[in-house]
């Protein structure tokens, strides 16, 4: 974790190829192009990102994982430095939520545009998975500090999931919600 801390928790992500200005410009408008260049960069044996101008950056899901780790370390060691780092990163999460004021609650997305076979997600488009990771991290910080603002923020993320994600299917026993707050038909289990 020391390596990550000294690098400001910034790094490359598996599907961040479209953070390349040239790749985004050339392939950003094409479903197949986005999918192909993302997979090419992801699967290359050589890290092409520096050559393509992809900069290392913070990923909210990664930050959430660091927060949870620091909370666990704080609980195990009782060292203030771990609690302080968890709180510092939690503040960053709160400051870097996606679409502030646009959705029913706080939410987060990836720090890069990405193409799935079922939909395109622009940079920072909130999604269910990243939002859940971030909410879980905020609950950990609440348990560590007792500061209710982190619990309130996590509860707010539930509002995003319940109110802003399209319902794809619903009956008396089941409810299937979309992964992102845009029209999609794909159901992900």
Order of alpha helices (4+ residues) and beta strands (2+ residues): alpha-alpha-alpha-alpha-alpha-alpha-beta-beta-alpha-alpha-beta-beta
